Amino acid sequence: MALGVLSIGFIILLITAIIIQILLYRRKSETGNSIFIINMLLGILLAYLAFTALPTNDTGQRALAIVWGVLAVFAVVLKLTIPKFMTKSKILLSIAIIVGLVKLI
């Protein structure tokens, strides 16, 4: 029963990630800072979930899980400070979210 609830939660996270990634890669005029912030929050949430899902003695993997959350924050900071790196920041956000989802599997 509990595994069914976990799989439903994972499917909801997956669908949410797909939707906000589609919104992220729309035309440049439609992509606002709010989509970047939502992507960053999802990246941080996935990093947190991956961090707490690992046992406490697996410090290397736990640190790597936190790195993906920091990468999401770095991508948003990069986009807000240097606008010409918008494409690179989108790619960094996508990497952080995809790897966060893979770490949860």
N, CA, C and O atoms as CSV, one atom per row, in Angstrom:
chain,resi,resn,atom,element,x,y,z
A,1,MET,N,N,0.811,-1.188,0.000
A,1,MET,CA,C,0.000,0.000,0.000
A,1,MET,C,C,0.859,1.259,0.000
A,1,MET,O,O,0.572,2.209,-0.728
A,2,ALA,N,N,1.900,1.268,0.805
A,2,ALA,CA,C,2.750,2.452,0.893
A,2,ALA,C,C,3.527,2.674,-0.404
A,2,ALA,O,O,3.774,3.816,-0.792
A,3,LEU,N,N,3.910,1.597,-1.069
A,3,LEU,CA,C,4.630,1.750,-2.328
A,3,LEU,C,C,3.738,2.337,-3.417
A,3,LEU,O,O,4.225,3.037,-4.305
A,4,GLY,N,N,2.451,2.063,-3.359
A,4,GLY,CA,C,1.523,2.656,-4.308
A,4,GLY,C,C,1.431,4.161,-4.124
A,4,GLY,O,O,1.378,4.909,-5.100
A,5,VAL,N,N,1.411,4.603,-2.879
A,5,VAL,CA,C,1.373,6.040,-2.593
A,5,VAL,C,C,2.663,6.698,-3.059
A,5,VAL,O,O,2.636,7.792,-3.622
A,6,LEU,N,N,3.788,6.038,-2.829
A,6,LEU,CA,C,5.067,6.585,-3.288
A,6,LEU,C,C,5.137,6.666,-4.805
A,6,LEU,O,O,5.662,7.639,-5.345
A,7,SER,N,N,4.620,5.667,-5.496
A,7,SER,CA,C,4.656,5.704,-6.955
A,7,SER,C,C,3.736,6.791,-7.496
A,7,SER,O,O,4.065,7.428,-8.497
A,8,ILE,N,N,2.594,7.017,-6.859
A,8,ILE,CA,C,1.715,8.111,-7.275
A,8,ILE,C,C,2.402,9.449,-7.052
A,8,ILE,O,O,2.316,10.338,-7.900
A,9,GLY,N,N,3.081,9.602,-5.925
A,9,GLY,CA,C,3.833,10.836,-5.669
A,9,GLY,C,C,4.932,11.055,-6.687
A,9,GLY,O,O,5.159,12.182,-7.126
A,10,PHE,N,N,5.616,9.985,-7.065
A,10,PHE,CA,C,6.675,10.108,-8.070
A,10,PHE,C,C,6.101,10.466,-9.430
A,10,PHE,O,O,6.695,11.259,-10.159
A,11,ILE,N,N,4.959,9.898,-9.782
A,11,ILE,CA,C,4.326,10.226,-11.057
A,11,ILE,C,C,3.893,11.686,-11.074
A,11,ILE,O,O,4.027,12.355,-12.099
A,12,ILE,N,N,3.377,12.193,-9.957
A,12,ILE,CA,C,2.995,13.605,-9.875
A,12,ILE,C,C,4.218,14.494,-10.040
A,12,ILE,O,O,4.158,15.499,-10.749
A,13,LEU,N,N,5.329,14.141,-9.396
A,13,LEU,CA,C,6.567,14.915,-9.563
A,13,LEU,C,C,7.055,14.871,-11.004
A,13,LEU,O,O,7.522,15.881,-11.531
A,14,LEU,N,N,6.953,13.729,-11.637
A,14,LEU,CA,C,7.395,13.583,-13.021
A,14,LEU,C,C,6.550,14.427,-13.967
A,14,LEU,O,O,7.092,15.104,-14.841
A,15,ILE,N,N,5.235,14.395,-13.804
A,15,ILE,CA,C,4.358,15.196,-14.659
A,15,ILE,C,C,4.595,16.680,-14.434
A,15,ILE,O,O,4.608,17.458,-15.388
A,16,THR,N,N,4.781,17.081,-13.179
A,16,THR,CA,C,5.080,18.484,-12.873
A,16,THR,C,C,6.384,18.912,-13.515
A,16,THR,O,O,6.475,20.008,-14.068
A,17,ALA,N,N,7.389,18.064,-13.448
A,17,ALA,CA,C,8.685,18.398,-14.054
A,17,ALA,C,C,8.566,18.545,-15.564
A,17,ALA,O,O,9.167,19.447,-16.147
A,18,ILE,N,N,7.806,17.680,-16.194
A,18,ILE,CA,C,7.640,17.766,-17.654
A,18,ILE,C,C,6.925,19.055,-18.027
A,18,ILE,O,O,7.313,19.725,-18.984
A,19,ILE,N,N,5.886,19.406,-17.281
A,19,ILE,CA,C,5.124,20.619,-17.604
A,19,ILE,C,C,5.977,21.867,-17.435
A,19,ILE,O,O,5.965,22.740,-18.302
A,20,ILE,N,N,6.717,21.967,-16.336
A,20,ILE,CA,C,7.490,23.192,-16.151
A,20,ILE,C,C,8.714,23.239,-17.064
A,20,ILE,O,O,9.212,24.323,-17.368
A,21,GLN,N,N,9.203,22.085,-17.501
A,21,GLN,CA,C,10.280,22.110,-18.488
A,21,GLN,C,C,9.768,22.585,-19.840
A,21,GLN,O,O,10.474,23.297,-20.553
A,22,ILE,N,N,8.551,22.200,-20.200
A,22,ILE,CA,C,7.947,22.703,-21.442
A,22,ILE,C,C,7.756,24.212,-21.347
A,22,ILE,O,O,8.027,24.936,-22.305
A,23,LEU,N,N,7.290,24.687,-20.193
A,23,LEU,CA,C,7.116,26.131,-20.016
A,23,LEU,C,C,8.447,26.867,-20.034
A,23,LEU,O,O,8.517,28.013,-20.478
A,24,LEU,N,N,9.496,26.221,-19.558
A,24,LEU,CA,C,10.811,26.852,-19.527
A,24,LEU,C,C,11.364,27.088,-20.922
A,24,LEU,O,O,12.010,28.107,-21.169
A,25,TYR,N,N,11.118,26.157,-21.835
A,25,TYR,CA,C,11.707,26.253,-23.168
A,25,TYR,C,C,10.773,26.870,-24.207
A,25,TYR,O,O,10.971,26.681,-25.407
A,26,ARG,N,N,9.778,27.591,-23.763
A,26,ARG,CA,C,8.948,28.331,-24.712
A,26,ARG,C,C,9.749,29.484,-25.281
A,26,ARG,O,O,10.915,29.679,-24.936
A,27,ARG,N,N,9.109,30.249,-26.159
A,27,ARG,CA,C,9.816,31.378,-26.768
A,27,ARG,C,C,10.354,32.325,-25.708
A,27,ARG,O,O,9.840,32.372,-24.591
A,28,LYS,N,N,11.376,33.071,-26.054
A,28,LYS,CA,C,12.077,33.924,-25.096
A,28,LYS,C,C,11.171,34.994,-24.496
A,28,LYS,O,O,11.316,35.341,-23.324
A,29,SER,N,N,10.247,35.514,-25.281
A,29,SER,CA,C,9.403,36.585,-24.774
A,29,SER,C,C,8.420,36.087,-23.710
A,29,SER,O,O,7.984,36.862,-22.859
A,30,GLU,N,N,8.073,34.805,-23.756
A,30,GLU,CA,C,7.120,34.264,-22.804
A,30,GLU,C,C,7.778,33.703,-21.547
A,30,GLU,O,O,7.090,33.448,-20.558
A,31,THR,N,N,9.070,33.511,-21.565
A,31,THR,CA,C,9.758,32.930,-20.416
A,31,THR,C,C,10.095,34.040,-19.426
A,31,THR,O,O,10.916,34.914,-19.705
A,32,GLY,N,N,9.455,33.989,-18.280
A,32,GLY,CA,C,9.689,35.000,-17.263
A,32,GLY,C,C,10.499,34.454,-16.116
A,32,GLY,O,O,10.890,33.287,-16.098
A,33,ASN,N,N,10.743,35.332,-15.151
A,33,ASN,CA,C,11.503,34.908,-13.982
A,33,ASN,C,C,10.715,33.931,-13.124
A,33,ASN,O,O,11.308,33.125,-12.407
A,34,SER,N,N,9.383,33.989,-13.184
A,34,SER,CA,C,8.583,33.094,-12.345
A,34,SER,C,C,8.770,31.631,-12.737
A,34,SER,O,O,8.782,30.756,-11.872
A,35,ILE,N,N,8.914,31.359,-14.029
A,35,ILE,CA,C,9.149,29.979,-14.465
A,35,ILE,C,C,10.513,29.499,-13.965
A,35,ILE,O,O,10.656,28.347,-13.556
A,36,PHE,N,N,11.500,30.372,-13.999
A,36,PHE,CA,C,12.821,30.002,-13.480
A,36,PHE,C,C,12.749,29.711,-11.985
A,36,PHE,O,O,13.353,28.752,-11.506
A,37,ILE,N,N,12.014,30.534,-11.252
A,37,ILE,CA,C,11.904,30.333,-9.804
A,37,ILE,C,C,11.178,29.022,-9.500
A,37,ILE,O,O,11.584,28.286,-8.600
A,38,ILE,N,N,10.107,28.724,-10.244
A,38,ILE,CA,C,9.375,27.472,-10.037
A,38,ILE,C,C,10.282,26.279,-10.334
A,38,ILE,O,O,10.266,25.289,-9.603
A,39,ASN,N,N,11.071,26.370,-11.403
A,39,ASN,CA,C,12.020,25.300,-11.718
A,39,ASN,C,C,13.057,25.152,-10.611
A,39,ASN,O,O,13.414,24.035,-10.235
A,40,MET,N,N,13.535,26.271,-10.092
A,40,MET,CA,C,14.524,26.207,-9.023
A,40,MET,C,C,13.926,25.545,-7.786
A,40,MET,O,O,14.576,24.716,-7.149
A,41,LEU,N,N,12.691,25.907,-7.445
A,41,LEU,CA,C,12.054,25.304,-6.275
A,41,LEU,C,C,11.849,23.806,-6.456
A,41,LEU,O,O,12.016,23.037,-5.510
A,42,LEU,N,N,11.489,23.390,-7.659
A,42,LEU,CA,C,11.358,21.953,-7.913
A,42,LEU,C,C,12.714,21.261,-7.817
A,42,LEU,O,O,12.812,20.159,-7.277
A,43,GLY,N,N,13.759,21.901,-8.338
A,43,GLY,CA,C,15.104,21.332,-8.226
A,43,GLY,C,C,15.549,21.190,-6.788
A,43,GLY,O,O,16.170,20.193,-6.420
A,44,ILE,N,N,15.233,22.189,-5.969
A,44,ILE,CA,C,15.584,22.117,-4.547
A,44,ILE,C,C,14.761,21.035,-3.853
A,44,ILE,O,O,15.284,20.299,-3.017
A,45,LEU,N,N,13.478,20.935,-4.192
A,45,LEU,CA,C,12.631,19.899,-3.609
A,45,LEU,C,C,13.136,18.510,-3.960
A,45,LEU,O,O,13.192,17.634,-3.096
A,46,LEU,N,N,13.502,18.300,-5.212
A,46,LEU,CA,C,14.019,16.991,-5.625
A,46,LEU,C,C,15.344,16.677,-4.934
A,46,LEU,O,O,15.590,15.536,-4.544
A,47,ALA,N,N,16.195,17.692,-4.784
A,47,ALA,CA,C,17.465,17.475,-4.078
A,47,ALA,C,C,17.212,17.115,-2.620
A,47,ALA,O,O,17.880,16.244,-2.063
A,48,TYR,N,N,16.248,17.787,-2.007
A,48,TYR,CA,C,15.919,17.495,-0.609
A,48,TYR,C,C,15.359,16.081,-0.461
A,48,TYR,O,O,15.736,15.347,0.453
A,49,LEU,N,N,14.459,15.707,-1.367
A,49,LEU,CA,C,13.889,14.359,-1.304
A,49,LEU,C,C,14.954,13.284,-1.521
A,49,LEU,O,O,14.955,12.254,-0.847
A,50,ALA,N,N,15.858,13.536,-2.466
A,50,ALA,CA,C,16.937,12.572,-2.706
A,50,ALA,C,C,17.880,12.512,-1.506
A,50,ALA,O,O,18.382,11.442,-1.163
A,51,PHE,N,N,18.122,13.657,-0.870
A,51,PHE,CA,C,18.993,13.722,0.302
A,51,PHE,C,C,18.401,12.944,1.466
A,51,PHE,O,O,19.105,12.183,2.129
A,52,THR,N,N,17.114,13.130,1.717
A,52,THR,CA,C,16.501,12.459,2.855
A,52,THR,C,C,16.185,10.997,2.582
A,52,THR,O,O,15.961,10.233,3.522
A,53,ALA,N,N,16.162,10.590,1.320
A,53,ALA,CA,C,15.883,9.193,0.998
A,53,ALA,C,C,17.092,8.291,1.215
A,53,ALA,O,O,16.949,7.074,1.330
A,54,LEU,N,N,18.269,8.879,1.269
A,54,LEU,CA,C,19.492,8.089,1.426
A,54,LEU,C,C,19.799,7.869,2.905
A,54,LEU,O,O,19.435,8.697,3.741
A,55,PRO,N,N,20.465,6.758,3.237
A,55,PRO,CA,C,20.837,6.524,4.640
A,55,PRO,C,C,21.923,7.506,5.088
A,55,PRO,O,O,22.646,8.071,4.268
A,56,THR,N,N,22.019,7.694,6.398
A,56,THR,CA,C,22.927,8.703,6.936
A,56,THR,C,C,24.401,8.350,6.733
A,56,THR,O,O,25.243,9.248,6.722
A,57,ASN,N,N,24.732,7.076,6.572
A,57,ASN,CA,C,26.133,6.717,6.403
A,57,ASN,C,C,26.595,6.816,4.948
A,57,ASN,O,O,27.762,6.554,4.658
A,58,ASP,N,N,25.723,7.180,4.052
A,58,ASP,CA,C,26.068,7.329,2.639
A,58,ASP,C,C,26.310,8.810,2.342
A,58,ASP,O,O,25.561,9.439,1.594
A,59,THR,N,N,27.366,9.349,2.941
A,59,THR,CA,C,27.594,10.794,2.887
A,59,THR,C,C,27.972,11.288,1.492
A,59,THR,O,O,27.621,12.408,1.122
A,60,GLY,N,N,28.667,10.488,0.730
A,60,GLY,CA,C,29.058,10.916,-0.613
A,60,GLY,C,C,27.847,11.130,-1.514
A,60,GLY,O,O,27.756,12.144,-2.205
A,61,GLN,N,N,26.926,10.183,-1.508
A,61,GLN,CA,C,25.714,10.308,-2.316
A,61,GLN,C,C,24.802,11.409,-1.797
A,61,GLN,O,O,24.135,12.082,-2.583
A,62,ARG,N,N,24.766,11.599,-0.483
A,62,ARG,CA,C,23.948,12.669,0.090
A,62,ARG,C,C,24.506,14.029,-0.308
A,62,ARG,O,O,23.747,14.947,-0.619
A,63,ALA,N,N,25.820,14.160,-0.300
A,63,ALA,CA,C,26.423,15.430,-0.712
A,63,ALA,C,C,26.163,15.684,-2.194
A,63,ALA,O,O,25.925,16.822,-2.599
A,64,LEU,N,N,26.207,14.641,-2.992
A,64,LEU,CA,C,25.933,14.778,-4.418
A,64,LEU,C,C,24.479,15.181,-4.661
A,64,LEU,O,O,24.191,15.926,-5.598
A,65,ALA,N,N,23.571,14.696,-3.831
A,65,ALA,CA,C,22.168,15.088,-3.954
A,65,ALA,C,C,21.997,16.579,-3.678
A,65,ALA,O,O,21.210,17.247,-4.349
A,66,ILE,N,N,22.716,17.095,-2.710
A,66,ILE,CA,C,22.634,18.525,-2.393
A,66,ILE,C,C,23.255,19.359,-3.509
A,66,ILE,O,O,22.804,20.476,-3.764
A,67,VAL,N,N,24.270,18.845,-4.169
A,67,VAL,CA,C,24.916,19.571,-5.265
A,67,VAL,C,C,23.910,19.896,-6.364
A,67,VAL,O,O,23.982,20.965,-6.969
A,68,TRP,N,N,22.970,18.985,-6.627
A,68,TRP,CA,C,21.988,19.242,-7.689
A,68,TRP,C,C,21.041,20.366,-7.298
A,68,TRP,O,O,20.602,21.123,-8.164
A,69,GLY,N,N,20.720,20.493,-6.030
A,69,GLY,CA,C,19.917,21.630,-5.575
A,69,GLY,C,C,20.676,22.934,-5.677
A,69,GLY,O,O,20.119,23.962,-6.064
A,70,VAL,N,N,21.958,22.888,-5.327
A,70,VAL,CA,C,22.797,24.086,-5.447
A,70,VAL,C,C,22.960,24.473,-6.910
A,70,VAL,O,O,23.022,25.660,-7.230
A,71,LEU,N,N,23.030,23.491,-7.802
A,71,LEU,CA,C,23.123,23.765,-9.236
A,71,LEU,C,C,21.876,24.496,-9.739
A,71,LEU,O,O,21.980,25.387,-10.582
A,72,ALA,N,N,20.708,24.128,-9.231
A,72,ALA,CA,C,19.474,24.811,-9.617
A,72,ALA,C,C,19.492,26.265,-9.152
A,72,ALA,O,O,19.092,27.160,-9.896
A,73,VAL,N,N,19.952,26.500,-7.937
A,73,VAL,CA,C,20.048,27.877,-7.429
A,73,VAL,C,C,21.074,28.667,-8.243
A,73,VAL,O,O,20.842,29.829,-8.576
A,74,PHE,N,N,22.198,28.040,-8.562
A,74,PHE,CA,C,23.234,28.704,-9.348
A,74,PHE,C,C,22.719,29.083,-10.734
A,74,PHE,O,O,23.070,30.141,-11.256
A,75,ALA,N,N,21.893,28.233,-11.331
A,75,ALA,CA,C,21.353,28.525,-12.658
A,75,ALA,C,C,20.456,29.752,-12.626
A,75,ALA,O,O,20.499,30.571,-13.544
A,76,VAL,N,N,19.649,29.890,-11.587
A,76,VAL,CA,C,18.772,31.063,-11.491
A,76,VAL,C,C,19.590,32.323,-11.222
A,76,VAL,O,O,19.313,33.375,-11.799
A,77,VAL,N,N,20.581,32.227,-10.363
A,77,VAL,CA,C,21.444,33.377,-10.092
A,77,VAL,C,C,22.190,33.780,-11.357
A,77,VAL,O,O,22.342,34.970,-11.632
A,78,LEU,N,N,22.653,32.815,-12.122
A,78,LEU,CA,C,23.346,33.082,-13.373
A,78,LEU,C,C,22.432,33.804,-14.352
A,78,LEU,O,O,22.862,34.744,-15.021
A,79,LYS,N,N,21.192,33.381,-14.444
A,79,LYS,CA,C,20.243,34.004,-15.364
A,79,LYS,C,C,19.920,35.433,-14.934
A,79,LYS,O,O,19.806,36.325,-15.774
A,80,LEU,N,N,19.774,35.652,-13.627
A,80,LEU,CA,C,19.395,36.979,-13.152
A,80,LEU,C,C,20.548,37.976,-13.187
A,80,LEU,O,O,20.320,39.175,-13.346
A,81,THR,N,N,21.779,37.498,-13.043
A,81,THR,CA,C,22.911,38.422,-13.036
A,81,THR,C,C,23.485,38.676,-14.422
A,81,THR,O,O,23.876,39.802,-14.731
A,82,ILE,N,N,23.542,37.649,-15.259
A,82,ILE,CA,C,24.110,37.788,-16.602
A,82,ILE,C,C,23.065,37.296,-17.612
A,82,ILE,O,O,22.993,36.097,-17.885
A,83,PRO,N,N,22.265,38.197,-18.162
A,83,PRO,CA,C,21.162,37.772,-19.047
A,83,PRO,C,C,21.600,37.053,-20.324
A,83,PRO,O,O,20.805,36.324,-20.918
A,84,LYS,N,N,22.835,37.244,-20.753
A,84,LYS,CA,C,23.246,36.582,-21.995
A,84,LYS,C,C,23.471,35.080,-21.812
A,84,LYS,O,O,23.619,34.360,-22.799
A,85,PHE,N,N,23.499,34.596,-20.573
A,85,PHE,CA,C,23.657,33.168,-20.291
A,85,PHE,C,C,22.313,32.492,-20.035
A,85,PHE,O,O,22.246,31.511,-19.294
A,86,MET,N,N,21.247,33.005,-20.638
A,86,MET,CA,C,19.922,32.451,-20.387
A,86,MET,C,C,19.818,30.993,-20.840
A,86,MET,O,O,19.253,30.164,-20.127
A,87,THR,N,N,20.349,30.679,-22.000
A,87,THR,CA,C,20.272,29.313,-22.508
A,87,THR,C,C,21.059,28.352,-21.619
A,87,THR,O,O,20.605,27.241,-21.348
A,88,LYS,N,N,22.227,28.776,-21.171
A,88,LYS,CA,C,23.027,27.924,-20.293
A,88,LYS,C,C,22.333,27.702,-18.956
A,88,LYS,O,O,22.397,26.609,-18.392
A,89,SER,N,N,21.673,28.732,-18.454
A,89,SER,CA,C,20.973,28.563,-17.185
A,89,SER,C,C,19.763,27.640,-17.338
A,89,SER,O,O,19.438,26.892,-16.416
A,90,LYS,N,N,19.095,27.686,-18.489
A,90,LYS,CA,C,17.992,26.751,-18.737
A,90,LYS,C,C,18.503,25.315,-18.766
A,90,LYS,O,O,17.871,24.408,-18.224
A,91,ILE,N,N,19.645,25.121,-19.401
A,91,ILE,CA,C,20.217,23.777,-19.478
A,91,ILE,C,C,20.631,23.288,-18.089
A,91,ILE,O,O,20.423,22.121,-17.757
A,92,LEU,N,N,21.216,24.171,-17.277
A,92,LEU,CA,C,21.603,23.788,-15.917
A,92,LEU,C,C,20.380,23.411,-15.083
A,92,LEU,O,O,20.416,22.444,-14.322
A,93,LEU,N,N,19.300,24.178,-15.229
A,93,LEU,CA,C,18.071,23.841,-14.509
A,93,LEU,C,C,17.528,22.483,-14.940
A,93,LEU,O,O,17.091,21.685,-14.111
A,94,SER,N,N,17.561,22.235,-16.233
A,94,SER,CA,C,17.068,20.953,-16.739
A,94,SER,C,C,17.907,19.799,-16.220
A,94,SER,O,O,17.372,18.756,-15.844
A,95,ILE,N,N,19.211,19.981,-16.200
A,95,ILE,CA,C,20.101,18.934,-15.681
A,95,ILE,C,C,19.813,18.669,-14.204
A,95,ILE,O,O,19.746,17.517,-13.777
A,96,ALA,N,N,19.642,19.737,-13.428
A,96,ALA,CA,C,19.379,19.577,-11.997
A,96,ALA,C,C,18.071,18.827,-11.753
A,96,ALA,O,O,17.999,17.982,-10.861
A,97,ILE,N,N,17.054,19.127,-12.528
A,97,ILE,CA,C,15.762,18.468,-12.330
A,97,ILE,C,C,15.799,17.020,-12.815
A,97,ILE,O,O,15.270,16.134,-12.144
A,98,ILE,N,N,16.408,16.770,-13.958
A,98,ILE,CA,C,16.462,15.411,-14.481
A,98,ILE,C,C,17.283,14.499,-13.567
A,98,ILE,O,O,16.873,13.377,-13.269
A,99,VAL,N,N,18.423,14.982,-13.132
A,99,VAL,CA,C,19.258,14.148,-12.248
A,99,VAL,C,C,18.573,13.962,-10.895
A,99,VAL,O,O,18.689,12.898,-10.287
A,100,GLY,N,N,17.864,14.981,-10.418
A,100,GLY,CA,C,17.110,14.830,-9.175
A,100,GLY,C,C,16.039,13.761,-9.277
A,100,GLY,O,O,15.831,12.985,-8.345
A,101,LEU,N,N,15.357,13.726,-10.419
A,101,LEU,CA,C,14.363,12.675,-10.633
A,101,LEU,C,C,15.007,11.298,-10.745
A,101,LEU,O,O,14.471,10.315,-10.234
A,102,VAL,N,N,16.139,11.228,-11.403
A,102,VAL,CA,C,16.834,9.947,-11.526
A,102,VAL,C,C,17.333,9.463,-10.162
A,102,VAL,O,O,17.309,8.264,-9.886
A,103,LYS,N,N,17.779,10.378,-9.318
A,103,LYS,CA,C,18.241,9.992,-7.986
A,103,LYS,C,C,17.098,9.427,-7.128
A,103,LYS,O,O,17.337,8.628,-6.222
A,104,LEU,N,N,15.862,9.844,-7.415
A,104,LEU,CA,C,14.726,9.328,-6.651
A,104,LEU,C,C,14.321,7.921,-7.068
A,104,LEU,O,O,13.674,7.209,-6.299
A,105,ILE,N,N,14.688,7.521,-8.259
A,105,ILE,CA,C,14.327,6.182,-8.720
A,105,ILE,C,C,15.178,5.209,-7.950
A,105,ILE,O,O,15.069,4.000,-8.150
